[in-house]
């Protein structure tokens, strides 16, 4: 059974590796990205994980600002993709964002191959490249 919840510092290295597995192919060389420990120190950040026991299956990095919930990063372990882990993380974030007053959800997506995922979750692609849903 998948467990969803807040990221904990003890999983920081696993989360960093998971995000890096996606970033390595998509982020320009030399780009500086914040570590999970740095992100966790930001009170405006919402870091959520999906896990089975102590095994990390996926992670989401987001923020809620006013009426907007923004997903900055979503990563799912390669061996559990297409099994609902990403969807569960996004929907948990969406629920939390709505409870905090957000009316709009947005995801800034750098992986062009993930378009089907976002569209299947009722997000629409805007001309600026973001996927949004109300």
Steps between C-alpha positions, in 0.01 A plus 500: 500500500628848408541745786488874427634764735741783565865457410730434792864591525598134534382446139680807362771301322246266337285795389806682361591187300144459374475861380851476352399194294250723319708818502816347357332452164308828501695770686791673324845402627628733771154609615483531879197341659414517867554188706206346681642621832500857363146459371380362834637809675266721291172534694308571180597171341284190507703183451304178488611143449340173401660197656452137577655443840836673482522472121445832327274467195453865406525860615334834430632850565236772504395830645168666583485877450162665539253343261767303311658162568817450296676171440866565435612140478355150489705184471404133518746212524546335162391155618160621628398738224151462355368355827325807639782636718530834317124541486470430874765764579340761275151438638626516860669831423186625323288414804740678734520803270122527481470475878743793520288709260661427163259504208757446226756220474798532271792280412814624333604203289835457329452143378313513168422128529283558807230695318263201494527465877398860565223500241359176647465683832291781346785749476511716187820622339532877478706683236760587767572128541333447837222251557207642693175375652226672696 
